[in-house]
C-alpha cells in the first residue's frame, strides 16, 4: 500500500527545521570584543610602576666637574644667540678636516640647511 502525501504536508515538514539564531548587531560584537580585550590588557598604574626603574639623582665626582667643558665661564657669551651660527666655528676648528669648510651654515634652501658646507 502506498500512502499519499499532499504537497501542503511536505512543505510543513520542511519548515520544522531548527530555528536559526539571529546574528548579533555590530555594536554588540564590538562591545563583546572590547570587553575581552580589556580583560587581557587592563593594568593599573601600580602594576606598571613595579617595572619602572627607580629615579634618583647622582652628584658627579669633583674630578668629573673639574674636567667639564663648562669650566670656561665665557663659553655662554661666545655661544649666545647673538653670535649664532658663527659661534660653532670654534668647535669646528677643533676637528681635523680633509678639506676646509667655506661656510658655517648655508640657509639658501630652507628648510634644508647645510652645516659646514664645502668641508
Backbone as CSV, one residue per row, in Angstrom:
resi,resn,N_x,N_y,N_z,CA_x,CA_y,CA_z,C_x,C_y,C_z
1,UNK,0.820,-1.151,0.000,0.000,0.000,0.000,0.882,1.239,0.000
2,UNK,0.540,2.244,-0.736,1.305,3.487,-0.892,0.488,4.604,-0.259
3,UNK,1.116,5.342,0.594,0.425,6.443,1.245,0.592,7.694,0.416
4,UNK,-0.454,8.446,0.315,-0.407,9.703,-0.417,-0.069,10.829,0.544
5,UNK,0.842,11.670,0.139,1.213,12.822,0.946,0.923,14.052,0.117
6,UNK,0.157,14.933,0.667,-0.162,16.139,-0.098,1.054,17.081,-0.071
7,UNK,1.114,17.991,-0.990,2.234,18.936,-1.058,2.223,19.863,0.148
8,UNK,1.037,20.145,0.703,0.961,21.003,1.877,1.648,20.352,3.066
9,UNK,1.478,19.047,3.225,2.094,18.331,4.325,3.613,18.313,4.160
10,UNK,4.087,18.150,2.936,5.529,18.100,2.675,6.176,19.441,2.988
11,UNK,5.493,20.533,2.657,6.027,21.863,2.925,6.101,22.093,4.431
12,UNK,5.068,21.683,5.159,5.068,21.849,6.594,6.206,21.057,7.227
13,UNK,6.516,19.906,6.736,7.572,19.079,7.297,8.930,19.768,7.110
14,UNK,9.126,20.377,5.966,10.386,21.070,5.709,10.533,22.304,6.598
15,UNK,9.483,22.996,6.905,9.558,24.228,7.669,9.806,23.976,9.153
16,UNK,9.780,22.731,9.604,10.017,22.434,11.002,11.507,22.238,11.296
17,UNK,12.369,22.770,10.470,13.816,22.700,10.685,14.171,23.539,11.908
18,UNK,15.321,23.262,12.541,15.690,24.031,13.731,15.773,25.523,13.419
19,UNK,15.337,26.322,14.349,15.325,27.774,14.144,16.760,28.308,14.154
20,UNK,17.007,29.300,13.298,18.331,29.918,13.233,18.461,30.973,14.323
21,UNK,19.704,31.139,14.810,19.973,32.147,15.826,20.192,33.470,15.110
22,UNK,19.548,34.497,15.586,19.673,35.811,14.947,21.104,36.326,15.133
23,UNK,21.704,36.905,14.085,23.073,37.408,14.212,23.121,38.604,15.158
24,UNK,24.280,38.777,15.838,24.448,39.898,16.752,24.610,41.184,15.957
25,UNK,24.218,42.254,16.568,24.398,43.545,15.912,25.874,43.922,15.960
26,UNK,26.291,44.857,15.108,27.690,45.287,15.074,28.107,45.877,16.420
27,UNK,27.207,46.619,17.029,27.512,47.233,18.320,27.743,46.162,19.384
28,UNK,26.943,45.107,19.357,27.089,44.036,20.335,28.406,43.295,20.133
29,UNK,28.795,43.085,18.882,30.056,42.404,18.575,31.227,43.260,19.047
30,UNK,31.177,44.580,18.776,32.252,45.477,19.192,32.379,45.497,20.717
31,UNK,31.234,45.568,21.411,31.254,45.616,22.875,31.848,44.329,23.444
32,UNK,31.488,43.209,22.857,31.998,41.925,23.317,33.503,41.825,23.085
33,UNK,33.953,42.270,21.916,35.385,42.245,21.591,36.151,43.174,22.514
34,UNK,35.620,44.368,22.760,36.269,45.350,23.635,36.396,44.791,25.049
35,UNK,35.355,44.140,25.541,35.372,43.581,26.890,36.438,42.498,27.004
36,UNK,36.571,41.651,25.979,37.603,40.604,26.018,38.986,41.225,25.987
37,UNK,39.186,42.273,25.176,40.489,42.933,25.085,40.843,43.605,26.400
38,UNK,39.878,44.245,27.047,40.136,44.902,28.330,40.502,43.887,29.398
39,UNK,39.890,42.714,29.352,40.220,41.678,30.324,41.680,41.259,30.190
40,UNK,42.193,41.259,28.958,43.565,40.823,28.719,44.585,41.923,28.982
41,UNK,44.218,43.196,28.754,45.220,44.261,28.767,45.091,45.260,29.910
42,UNK,44.091,45.185,30.700,43.899,46.196,31.735,44.938,46.046,32.834
43,UNK,45.601,47.157,33.133,46.582,47.185,34.219,46.514,48.569,34.840
44,UNK,46.647,48.615,36.122,46.608,49.921,36.763,48.028,50.462,36.906
45,UNK,48.137,51.691,37.337,49.435,52.353,37.414,50.376,51.651,38.384
46,UNK,49.840,51.125,39.463,50.678,50.436,40.443,51.324,49.194,39.837
47,UNK,50.577,48.471,39.004,51.134,47.283,38.361,52.222,47.661,37.356
48,UNK,52.052,48.775,36.686,53.043,49.225,35.715,54.263,49.786,36.430
49,UNK,54.051,50.523,37.507,55.141,51.179,38.232,56.150,50.186,38.789
50,UNK,55.743,48.972,39.019,56.661,47.951,39.512,57.821,47.761,38.535
51,UNK,57.568,47.977,37.248,58.575,47.753,36.217,59.417,48.983,35.908
52,UNK,59.075,50.129,36.473,59.855,51.340,36.249,61.162,51.249,37.010
53,UNK,62.190,51.813,36.434,63.453,51.891,37.156,63.341,53.032,38.158
54,UNK,64.030,52.888,39.241,63.988,53.945,40.243,64.650,55.197,39.699
55,UNK,64.077,56.317,40.054,64.639,57.583,39.637,65.437,58.155,40.798
56,UNK,66.646,58.543,40.498,67.477,59.121,41.535,68.434,60.115,40.905
57,UNK,69.013,60.936,41.716,69.971,61.924,41.251,71.327,61.595,41.843
58,UNK,72.324,61.635,41.006,73.676,61.339,41.440,74.545,62.553,41.174
59,UNK,75.273,62.962,42.181,76.172,64.093,42.039,77.477,63.605,41.422
60,UNK,77.977,64.316,40.409,79.236,63.901,39.784,80.409,64.117,40.745
61,UNK,81.460,63.368,40.499,82.644,63.499,41.352,83.331,64.839,41.087
62,UNK,84.195,65.260,41.997,84.922,66.524,41.841,85.843,66.461,40.633
63,UNK,86.410,65.280,40.353,87.276,65.117,39.179,86.485,65.346,37.889
64,UNK,85.288,64.819,37.870,84.457,64.986,36.677,84.079,66.457,36.487
65,UNK,83.707,67.110,37.560,83.340,68.531,37.488,84.527,69.357,37.009
66,UNK,85.737,69.013,37.471,86.937,69.764,37.097,87.233,69.674,35.607
67,UNK,86.933,68.544,34.977,87.243,68.389,33.560,86.086,68.791,32.637
68,UNK,84.973,69.220,33.194,83.784,69.544,32.407,84.055,70.668,31.418
69,UNK,83.353,70.656,30.308,83.541,71.648,29.247,83.138,73.051,29.666
70,UNK,82.262,73.181,30.628,81.764,74.495,31.023,82.636,75.160,32.083
71,UNK,83.875,74.726,32.210,84.773,75.347,33.171,85.059,76.790,32.763
72,UNK,85.036,77.056,31.471,85.261,78.404,30.946,83.947,79.177,31.054
73,UNK,83.902,80.180,31.892,82.667,80.948,32.104,82.290,81.779,30.875
74,UNK,83.233,82.073,29.994,82.945,82.874,28.806,82.264,82.118,27.689
75,UNK,82.124,80.800,27.850,81.516,79.997,26.785,80.051,80.384,26.550
76,UNK,79.357,80.753,27.589,77.949,81.159,27.423,77.846,82.423,26.566
77,UNK,78.748,83.329,26.740,78.738,84.562,25.938,79.127,84.264,24.488
78,UNK,80.145,83.436,24.307,80.588,83.117,22.948,79.524,82.356,22.167
79,UNK,78.720,81.536,22.863,77.694,80.734,22.187,76.294,81.309,22.397
80,UNK,76.201,82.583,22.631,74.888,83.208,22.797,74.213,83.338,21.434
81,UNK,72.935,83.645,21.468,72.145,83.739,20.239,72.651,84.832,19.302
82,UNK,73.201,85.886,19.863,73.670,86.984,19.010,74.885,86.577,18.170
83,UNK,75.589,85.508,18.558,76.744,85.022,17.803,76.417,83.828,16.911
84,UNK,75.146,83.470,16.807,74.732,82.319,16.006,74.759,82.676,14.527
85,UNK,75.183,81.839,13.644,75.755,80.498,13.765,77.279,80.486,13.811
86,UNK,77.898,81.645,13.703,79.364,81.702,13.662,80.017,81.148,14.928
87,UNK,79.276,81.085,16.022,79.850,80.569,17.263,80.289,79.111,17.126
88,UNK,79.700,78.359,16.197,80.056,76.957,16.024,81.387,76.777,15.299
89,UNK,81.915,77.846,14.761,83.219,77.787,14.112,84.292,77.341,15.115
90,UNK,84.160,77.770,16.363,85.123,77.397,17.411,85.226,75.882,17.554
91,UNK,84.077,75.188,17.596,84.100,73.730,17.716,84.534,73.078,16.410
92,UNK,84.139,73.629,15.294,84.536,73.061,14.002,86.047,73.122,13.831
93,UNK,86.658,74.159,14.345,88.108,74.298,14.214,88.866,73.305,15.091
94,UNK,88.196,72.672,16.042,88.831,71.631,16.846,88.936,70.312,16.092
95,UNK,88.165,70.180,15.002,88.152,68.946,14.215,89.222,68.994,13.133
96,UNK,89.596,67.819,12.659,90.520,67.719,11.539,89.682,67.561,10.276
97,UNK,89.832,68.473,9.343,89.050,68.467,8.110,89.950,68.011,6.952
98,UNK,89.404,67.152,6.076,90.148,66.766,4.878,90.239,67.962,3.943
99,UNK,89.175,68.728,3.935,89.076,69.915,3.095,88.417,70.989,3.957
100,UNK,88.973,72.188,4.025,88.379,73.205,4.901,86.978,73.614,4.433
101,UNK,86.095,73.832,5.382,84.743,74.279,5.039,84.783,75.746,4.626
102,UNK,83.783,76.138,3.814,83.717,77.516,3.338,82.721,78.354,4.136
103,UNK,81.646,77.702,4.584,80.582,78.431,5.277,80.099,77.590,6.458
104,UNK,79.865,78.241,7.587,79.408,77.516,8.777,77.993,76.985,8.577
105,UNK,77.063,77.838,8.129,75.673,77.420,7.937,75.141,78.012,6.645
106,UNK,74.697,77.135,5.747,74.113,77.566,4.477,72.598,77.505,4.612
107,UNK,71.953,78.678,4.577,70.489,78.747,4.722,69.820,79.122,3.402
108,UNK,70.470,78.852,2.287,69.938,79.284,0.989,68.728,78.473,0.523
109,UNK,68.533,77.250,1.026,67.397,76.418,0.604,66.626,75.902,1.818
110,UNK,65.917,76.794,2.545,65.182,76.326,3.727,64.073,75.362,3.334
111,UNK,63.742,74.407,4.105,64.284,74.069,5.423,65.462,73.106,5.348
112,UNK,66.116,73.014,4.194,67.230,72.078,4.013,68.549,72.803,4.239
113,UNK,68.817,73.138,5.492,70.030,73.868,5.831,71.211,72.910,5.843
114,UNK,72.380,73.443,5.506,73.595,72.629,5.478,74.637,73.271,6.376
115,UNK,75.232,72.441,7.215,76.274,72.905,8.123,77.642,72.623,7.518
116,UNK,78.563,73.552,7.666,79.967,73.439,7.269,80.098,72.986,5.817
117,UNK,79.457,73.739,4.938,79.464,73.392,3.509,80.860,73.534,2.930
118,UNK,81.157,72.638,2.023,82.450,72.624,1.365,83.481,71.807,2.098
119,UNK,83.215,71.416,3.318,84.208,70.682,4.114,83.968,69.197,4.078
